[in-house]
Protein backbone atom coordinates (compact mmCIF):
# COMPACT_ATOMS: atom_id res chain seq x y z
CA UNK A 1 0.00 0.00 0.00
CA UNK A 2 1.42 3.37 -1.04
CA UNK A 3 -0.26 6.53 0.23
CA UNK A 4 0.75 9.95 -1.09
CA UNK A 5 -0.32 12.99 0.92
CA UNK A 6 -0.15 16.42 -0.71
CA UNK A 7 1.05 19.24 1.54
CA UNK A 8 1.11 22.99 0.99
CA UNK A 9 3.23 25.54 2.84
CA UNK A 10 1.11 28.60 3.65
CA UNK A 11 1.18 31.81 5.65
CA UNK A 12 0.05 31.09 9.21
CA UNK A 13 -3.74 31.64 9.10
CA UNK A 14 -3.64 32.92 12.69
CA UNK A 15 -1.60 35.95 11.57
CA UNK A 16 -3.57 39.18 12.22
CA UNK A 17 -4.70 40.89 9.02
CA UNK A 18 -2.90 44.04 10.19
CA UNK A 19 0.41 42.14 9.99
CA UNK A 20 -0.11 40.93 6.40
CA UNK A 21 1.23 42.71 3.34
CA UNK A 22 0.40 42.49 -0.35
CA UNK A 23 3.20 42.07 -2.87
CA UNK A 24 1.53 43.72 -5.86
CA UNK A 25 4.11 42.60 -8.42
CA UNK A 26 3.84 38.92 -7.43
CA UNK A 27 0.12 39.07 -6.59
CA UNK A 28 0.89 37.47 -3.27
CA UNK A 29 0.02 38.00 0.39
CA UNK A 30 3.06 37.91 2.64
CA UNK A 31 3.23 37.21 6.35
CA UNK A 32 5.52 38.97 8.83
CA UNK A 33 9.22 38.16 8.17
CA UNK A 34 9.66 36.93 11.75
CA UNK A 35 6.67 34.54 11.57
CA UNK A 36 7.41 31.16 9.97
CA UNK A 37 4.96 29.60 7.53
CA UNK A 38 2.99 26.49 8.44
CA UNK A 39 1.72 23.38 6.70
CA UNK A 40 -1.88 23.92 5.63
CA UNK A 41 -4.08 22.64 8.47
CA UNK A 42 -6.34 20.47 6.30
CA UNK A 43 -3.25 18.89 4.73
CA UNK A 44 -1.94 18.02 8.19
CA UNK A 45 -5.24 16.26 8.86
CA UNK A 46 -4.85 14.36 5.58
CA UNK A 47 -1.43 13.23 6.81
CA UNK A 48 -3.01 12.12 10.08
CA UNK A 49 -5.53 10.06 8.09
CA UNK A 50 -2.66 8.38 6.24
CA UNK A 51 -0.82 7.58 9.45
CA UNK A 52 -3.95 6.04 10.99
CA UNK A 53 -4.33 3.80 7.94
CA UNK A 54 -0.68 2.80 8.24
CA UNK A 55 -1.18 1.89 11.91
CA UNK A 56 -4.14 -0.32 11.04
CA UNK A 57 -2.56 -1.87 7.95
CA UNK A 58 -1.85 -5.57 8.33
CA UNK A 59 -1.55 -6.74 4.70
CA UNK A 60 2.15 -6.15 4.02
CA UNK A 61 4.02 -2.85 4.03
CA UNK A 62 2.28 0.53 4.03
CA UNK A 63 4.31 3.51 2.84
CA UNK A 64 3.33 7.14 3.45
CA UNK A 65 4.91 9.77 1.18
CA UNK A 66 4.40 13.51 1.77
CA UNK A 67 4.54 15.54 -1.45
CA UNK A 68 4.68 19.31 -1.90
CA UNK A 69 5.23 21.69 -4.83
CA UNK A 70 6.23 25.30 -4.25
CA UNK A 71 9.15 27.57 -3.55
CA UNK A 72 10.97 28.95 -0.51
CA UNK A 73 10.34 25.88 1.61
CA UNK A 74 11.08 26.19 5.31
CA UNK A 75 12.62 22.78 5.96
CA UNK A 76 12.01 22.99 9.70
CA UNK A 77 8.31 23.34 8.89
CA UNK A 78 8.11 20.72 6.15
CA UNK A 79 10.10 18.16 8.14
CA UNK A 80 7.21 17.97 10.54
CA UNK A 81 5.88 15.35 8.14
CA UNK A 82 8.95 13.23 8.94
CA UNK A 83 8.50 13.76 12.67
CA UNK A 84 4.83 12.76 12.56
CA UNK A 85 5.63 9.50 10.80
CA UNK A 86 5.86 9.98 7.02
CA UNK A 87 8.32 7.56 5.42
CA UNK A 88 9.42 10.02 2.75
CA UNK A 89 9.16 13.75 2.04
CA UNK A 90 9.32 14.86 -1.59
CA UNK A 91 9.69 18.55 -2.45
CA UNK A 92 9.35 20.05 -5.93
CA UNK A 93 10.87 23.52 -5.68
CA UNK A 94 11.01 26.06 -8.47
CA UNK A 95 10.41 29.81 -8.68
CA UNK A 96 7.81 29.11 -11.40
CA UNK A 97 5.72 27.41 -8.71
CA UNK A 98 5.40 30.73 -6.88
CA UNK A 99 2.00 31.17 -8.47
CA UNK A 100 -1.65 30.95 -7.63
CA UNK A 101 -2.36 29.21 -10.97
CA UNK A 102 -3.82 26.01 -9.55
CA UNK A 103 -3.75 24.19 -12.88
CA UNK A 104 0.05 24.53 -13.10
CA UNK A 105 0.55 23.34 -9.52
CA UNK A 106 -1.75 20.36 -10.12
CA UNK A 107 0.02 19.39 -13.34
CA UNK A 108 3.25 19.37 -11.36
CA UNK A 109 1.80 17.24 -8.56
CA UNK A 110 0.29 14.78 -11.05
CA UNK A 111 3.61 14.42 -12.89
CA UNK A 112 5.42 13.82 -9.57
CA UNK A 113 2.93 11.15 -8.50
CA UNK A 114 3.44 9.36 -11.81
CA UNK A 115 7.23 9.70 -11.43
CA UNK A 116 6.96 8.11 -7.99
CA UNK A 117 5.23 5.10 -9.52
CA UNK A 118 1.68 6.15 -8.73
CA UNK A 119 -0.19 5.58 -5.50
CA UNK A 120 -2.92 3.33 -4.15
CA UNK A 121 -4.41 6.31 -2.32
CA UNK A 122 -3.86 10.06 -2.64
CA UNK A 123 -4.96 12.12 0.37
CA UNK A 124 -5.39 15.90 0.22
CA UNK A 125 -6.71 18.56 2.54
CA UNK A 126 -10.20 19.75 1.57
CA UNK A 127 -8.80 23.20 0.72
CA UNK A 128 -5.88 25.49 1.48
CA UNK A 129 -6.15 28.24 4.08
CA UNK A 130 -4.55 30.87 1.83
CA UNK A 131 -6.98 30.89 -1.14
CA UNK A 132 -9.75 28.53 0.08
CA UNK A 133 -10.49 27.46 -3.50
CA UNK A 134 -10.76 23.69 -2.90
CA UNK A 135 -9.86 23.13 -6.57
CA UNK A 136 -6.56 21.25 -6.50
CA UNK A 137 -7.79 17.81 -5.27
CA UNK A 138 -10.58 17.63 -7.85
CA UNK A 139 -8.27 18.71 -10.67
CA UNK A 140 -5.62 16.26 -9.50
CA UNK A 141 -8.12 13.39 -9.54
CA UNK A 142 -9.16 14.38 -13.07
CA UNK A 143 -5.57 14.41 -14.35
CA UNK A 144 -4.81 11.07 -12.71
CA UNK A 145 -8.06 9.57 -13.96
CA UNK A 146 -9.12 8.57 -10.44
CA UNK A 147 -12.38 8.81 -8.48
CA UNK A 148 -12.47 11.53 -5.84
CA UNK A 149 -14.29 11.34 -2.49
CA UNK A 150 -14.51 14.64 -0.64
CA UNK A 151 -14.98 16.04 2.87
CA UNK A 152 -13.95 12.87 4.67
CA UNK A 153 -13.92 12.84 8.45
CA UNK A 154 -12.93 9.16 8.46
CA UNK A 155 -10.94 7.19 5.90
CA UNK A 156 -10.59 3.40 5.91
CA UNK A 157 -9.06 1.02 3.38
CA UNK A 158 -10.90 -2.27 3.06
CA UNK A 159 -9.29 -4.65 0.61
CA UNK A 160 -9.30 -2.96 -2.78
CA UNK A 161 -11.70 -0.24 -1.69
CA UNK A 162 -11.53 3.00 0.27
CA UNK A 163 -14.51 3.91 2.45
CA UNK A 164 -15.09 7.36 3.89
CA UNK A 165 -17.56 9.16 6.12
CA UNK A 166 -18.41 12.47 4.46
CA UNK A 167 -19.45 15.50 6.48
CA UNK A 168 -22.72 17.05 5.31
CA UNK A 169 -24.61 20.06 6.64
CA UNK A 170 -27.38 17.80 7.94
CA UNK A 171 -25.63 14.51 8.69
CA UNK A 172 -23.05 11.95 7.59
CA UNK A 173 -22.76 10.15 4.27
CA UNK A 174 -20.80 6.89 3.84
CA UNK A 175 -19.22 6.40 0.42
CA UNK A 176 -16.88 3.86 -1.12
CA UNK A 177 -14.65 3.77 -4.21
CA UNK A 178 -12.26 1.35 -5.85
CA UNK A 179 -8.56 1.92 -5.33
CA UNK A 180 -6.62 3.82 -6.51
CA UNK A 181 -8.54 6.95 -5.53
CA UNK A 182 -8.20 10.53 -4.29
CA UNK A 183 -9.77 11.55 -0.96
CA UNK A 184 -10.01 15.02 0.55
CA UNK A 185 -9.95 15.26 4.33
CA UNK A 186 -11.75 17.78 6.52
CA UNK A 187 -11.03 19.08 10.01
CA UNK A 188 -13.53 16.77 11.71
CA UNK A 189 -11.00 13.94 11.29
CA UNK A 190 -8.82 15.47 14.01
CA UNK A 191 -5.49 17.23 14.32
CA UNK A 192 -2.15 15.81 13.27
CA UNK A 193 -0.52 13.97 16.15
CA UNK A 194 2.14 15.85 18.11
CA UNK A 195 5.47 14.10 17.52
CA UNK A 196 7.62 13.19 20.53
CA UNK A 197 10.99 14.87 21.03
CA UNK A 198 12.93 11.85 19.79
CA UNK A 199 11.00 11.82 16.51
CA UNK A 200 11.60 15.55 16.03
CA UNK A 201 15.34 15.15 16.61
CA UNK A 202 15.48 12.28 14.13
CA UNK A 203 13.47 14.28 11.58
CA UNK A 204 15.94 17.17 11.82
CA UNK A 205 18.71 14.89 10.54
CA UNK A 206 16.75 13.57 7.56
CA UNK A 207 16.83 15.11 4.12
CA UNK A 208 13.81 15.35 1.80
CA UNK A 209 13.94 14.05 -1.75
CA UNK A 210 13.90 16.87 -4.29
CA UNK A 211 12.50 16.97 -7.80
CA UNK A 212 12.68 19.61 -10.52
CA UNK A 213 10.20 20.68 -13.16
CA UNK A 214 12.70 19.66 -15.84
CA UNK A 215 12.99 16.20 -14.32
CA UNK A 216 9.21 15.88 -14.33
CA UNK A 217 8.86 17.22 -17.86
CA UNK A 218 6.54 20.02 -16.72
CA UNK A 219 6.67 23.46 -18.32
CA UNK A 220 4.76 26.64 -17.66
CA UNK A 221 4.22 27.29 -21.36
CA UNK A 222 0.41 26.80 -21.44
CA UNK A 223 -1.36 30.06 -20.54
CA UNK A 224 -2.73 30.28 -17.02
CA UNK A 225 -6.32 29.11 -16.75
CA UNK A 226 -7.19 32.19 -14.69
CA UNK A 227 -5.51 35.57 -14.53
CA UNK A 228 -5.42 37.56 -11.29
CA UNK A 229 -6.05 41.22 -12.07
CA UNK A 230 -5.67 42.67 -8.59
CA UNK A 231 -5.17 41.63 -4.99
CA UNK A 232 -5.86 43.61 -1.84
CA UNK A 233 -6.59 43.08 1.82
CA UNK A 234 -10.05 43.76 3.16
CA UNK A 235 -10.19 47.24 4.62
CA UNK A 236 -12.50 47.55 7.61
CA UNK A 237 -13.31 50.98 9.05
CA UNK A 238 -14.62 51.25 12.58
CA UNK A 239 -16.19 54.22 14.29
CA UNK A 240 -16.31 54.12 18.07
CA UNK A 241 -18.46 56.51 20.08
CA UNK A 242 -18.40 56.86 23.84
CA UNK A 243 -21.76 57.62 25.40
CA UNK A 244 -21.64 59.72 28.55
CA UNK A 245 -24.44 61.04 30.71
CA UNK A 246 -24.97 62.74 34.00
CA UNK A 247 -26.30 59.42 35.34
CA UNK A 248 -26.44 55.77 34.30
CA UNK A 249 -30.10 56.20 33.36
CA UNK A 250 -29.34 59.16 31.12
CA UNK A 251 -26.39 57.34 29.49
CA UNK A 252 -28.64 54.33 28.84
CA UNK A 253 -31.31 56.54 27.26
CA UNK A 254 -28.74 58.25 25.03
CA UNK A 255 -27.29 54.87 23.97
CA UNK A 256 -30.77 53.60 23.09
CA UNK A 257 -31.45 56.70 20.98
CA UNK A 258 -28.17 56.20 19.10
CA UNK A 259 -28.94 52.54 18.40
CA UNK A 260 -32.48 53.31 17.26
CA UNK A 261 -31.27 56.20 15.09
CA UNK A 262 -28.68 53.95 13.48
CA UNK A 263 -31.25 51.26 12.77
CA UNK A 264 -29.53 48.68 14.99
CA UNK A 265 -32.59 48.14 17.18
CA UNK A 266 -36.25 48.91 16.89
CA UNK A 267 -38.20 50.67 19.63
CA UNK A 268 -40.62 48.44 21.48
CA UNK A 269 -44.23 49.19 20.66
CA UNK A 270 -46.45 49.96 23.65
C-alpha positions in Angstrom: 0.0 0.0 0.0 1.4 3.4 -1.0 -0.3 6.5 0.2 0.7 9.9 -1.1 -0.3 13.0 0.9 -0.1 16.4 -0.7 1.0 19.2 1.5 1.1 23.0 1.0 3.2 25.5 2.8 1.1 28.6 3.7 1.2 31.8 5.7 0.1 31.1 9.2 -3.7 31.6 9.1 -3.6 32.9 12.7 -1.6 35.9 11.6 -3.6 39.2 12.2 -4.7 40.9 9.0 -2.9 44.0 10.2 0.4 42.1 10.0 -0.1 40.9 6.4 1.2 42.7 3.3 0.4 42.5 -0.3 3.2 42.1 -2.9 1.5 43.7 -5.9 4.1 42.6 -8.4 3.8 38.9 -7.4 0.1 39.1 -6.6 0.9 37.5 -3.3 0.0 38.0 0.4 3.1 37.9 2.6 3.2 37.2 6.4 5.5 39.0 8.8 9.2 38.2 8.2 9.7 36.9 11.8 6.7 34.5 11.6 7.4 31.2 10.0 5.0 29.6 7.5 3.0 26.5 8.4 1.7 23.4 6.7 -1.9 23.9 5.6 -4.1 22.6 8.5 -6.3 20.5 6.3 -3.2 18.9 4.7 -1.9 18.0 8.2 -5.2 16.3 8.9 -4.8 14.4 5.6 -1.4 13.2 6.8 -3.0 12.1 10.1 -5.5 10.1 8.1 -2.7 8.4 6.2 -0.8 7.6 9.5 -4.0 6.0 11.0 -4.3 3.8 7.9 -0.7 2.8 8.2 -1.2 1.9 11.9 -4.1 -0.3 11.0 -2.6 -1.9 7.9 -1.8 -5.6 8.3 -1.6 -6.7 4.7 2.1 -6.1 4.0 4.0 -2.9 4.0 2.3 0.5 4.0 4.3 3.5 2.8 3.3 7.1 3.4 4.9 9.8 1.2 4.4 13.5 1.8 4.5 15.5 -1.4 4.7 19.3 -1.9 5.2 21.7 -4.8 6.2 25.3 -4.2 9.1 27.6 -3.6 11.0 28.9 -0.5 10.3 25.9 1.6 11.1 26.2 5.3 12.6 22.8 6.0 12.0 23.0 9.7 8.3 23.3 8.9 8.1 20.7 6.1 10.1 18.2 8.1 7.2 18.0 10.5 5.9 15.4 8.1 8.9 13.2 8.9 8.5 13.8 12.7 4.8 12.8 12.6 5.6 9.5 10.8 5.9 10.0 7.0 8.3 7.6 5.4 9.4 10.0 2.8 9.2 13.7 2.0 9.3 14.9 -1.6 9.7 18.6 -2.4 9.4 20.0 -5.9 10.9 23.5 -5.7 11.0 26.1 -8.5 10.4 29.8 -8.7 7.8 29.1 -11.4 5.7 27.4 -8.7 5.4 30.7 -6.9 2.0 31.2 -8.5 -1.7 30.9 -7.6 -2.4 29.2 -11.0 -3.8 26.0 -9.5 -3.7 24.2 -12.9 0.0 24.5 -13.1 0.5 23.3 -9.5 -1.8 20.4 -10.1 0.0 19.4 -13.3 3.3 19.4 -11.4 1.8 17.2 -8.6 0.3 14.8 -11.1 3.6 14.4 -12.9 5.4 13.8 -9.6 2.9 11.1 -8.5 3.4 9.4 -11.8 7.2 9.7 -11.4 7.0 8.1 -8.0 5.2 5.1 -9.5 1.7 6.1 -8.7 -0.2 5.6 -5.5 -2.9 3.3 -4.2 -4.4 6.3 -2.3 -3.9 10.1 -2.6 -5.0 12.1 0.4 -5.4 15.9 0.2 -6.7 18.6 2.5 -10.2 19.7 1.6 -8.8 23.2 0.7 -5.9 25.5 1.5 -6.1 28.2 4.1 -4.6 30.9 1.8 -7.0 30.9 -1.1 -9.8 28.5 0.1 -10.5 27.5 -3.5 -10.8 23.7 -2.9 -9.9 23.1 -6.6 -6.6 21.2 -6.5 -7.8 17.8 -5.3 -10.6 17.6 -7.8 -8.3 18.7 -10.7 -5.6 16.3 -9.5 -8.1 13.4 -9.5 -9.2 14.4 -13.1 -5.6 14.4 -14.3 -4.8 11.1 -12.7 -8.1 9.6 -14.0 -9.1 8.6 -10.4 -12.4 8.8 -8.5 -12.5 11.5 -5.8 -14.3 11.3 -2.5 -14.5 14.6 -0.6 -15.0 16.0 2.9 -13.9 12.9 4.7 -13.9 12.8 8.5 -12.9 9.2 8.5 -10.9 7.2 5.9 -10.6 3.4 5.9 -9.1 1.0 3.4 -10.9 -2.3 3.1 -9.3 -4.6 0.6 -9.3 -3.0 -2.8 -11.7 -0.2 -1.7 -11.5 3.0 0.3 -14.5 3.9 2.5 -15.1 7.4 3.9 -17.6 9.2 6.1 -18.4 12.5 4.5 -19.4 15.5 6.5 -22.7 17.1 5.3 -24.6 20.1 6.6 -27.4 17.8 7.9 -25.6 14.5 8.7 -23.0 11.9 7.6 -22.8 10.2 4.3 -20.8 6.9 3.8 -19.2 6.4 0.4 -16.9 3.9 -1.1 -14.7 3.8 -4.2 -12.3 1.4 -5.8 -8.6 1.9 -5.3 -6.6 3.8 -6.5 -8.5 7.0 -5.5 -8.2 10.5 -4.3 -9.8 11.6 -1.0 -10.0 15.0 0.6 -9.9 15.3 4.3 -11.7 17.8 6.5 -11.0 19.1 10.0 -13.5 16.8 11.7 -11.0 13.9 11.3 -8.8 15.5 14.0 -5.5 17.2 14.3 -2.1 15.8 13.3 -0.5 14.0 16.1 2.1 15.8 18.1 5.5 14.1 17.5 7.6 13.2 20.5 11.0 14.9 21.0 12.9 11.8 19.8 11.0 11.8 16.5 11.6 15.5 16.0 15.3 15.1 16.6 15.5 12.3 14.1 13.5 14.3 11.6 15.9 17.2 11.8 18.7 14.9 10.5 16.7 13.6 7.6 16.8 15.1 4.1 13.8 15.3 1.8 13.9 14.1 -1.8 13.9 16.9 -4.3 12.5 17.0 -7.8 12.7 19.6 -10.5 10.2 20.7 -13.2 12.7 19.7 -15.8 13.0 16.2 -14.3 9.2 15.9 -14.3 8.9 17.2 -17.9 6.5 20.0 -16.7 6.7 23.5 -18.3 4.8 26.6 -17.7 4.2 27.3 -21.4 0.4 26.8 -21.4 -1.4 30.1 -20.5 -2.7 30.3 -17.0 -6.3 29.1 -16.8 -7.2 32.2 -14.7 -5.5 35.6 -14.5 -5.4 37.6 -11.3 -6.0 41.2 -12.1 -5.7 42.7 -8.6 -5.2 41.6 -5.0 -5.9 43.6 -1.8 -6.6 43.1 1.8 -10.1 43.8 3.2 -10.2 47.2 4.6 -12.5 47.6 7.6 -13.3 51.0 9.0 -14.6 51.2 12.6 -16.2 54.2 14.3 -16.3 54.1 18.1 -18.5 56.5 20.1 -18.4 56.9 23.8 -21.8 57.6 25.4 -21.6 59.7 28.5 -24.4 61.0 30.7 -25.0 62.7 34.0 -26.3 59.4 35.3 -26.4 55.8 34.3 -30.1 56.2 33.4 -29.3 59.2 31.1 -26.4 57.3 29.5 -28.6 54.3 28.8 -31.3 56.5 27.3 -28.7 58.3 25.0 -27.3 54.9 24.0 -30.8 53.6 23.1 -31.4 56.7 21.0 -28.2 56.2 19.1 -28.9 52.5 18.4 -32.5 53.3 17.3 -31.3 56.2 15.1 -28.7 54.0 13.5 -31.3 51.3 12.8 -29.5 48.7 15.0 -32.6 48.1 17.2 -36.2 48.9 16.9 -38.2 50.7 19.6 -40.6 48.4 21.5 -44.2 49.2 20.7 -46.5 50.0 23.7 
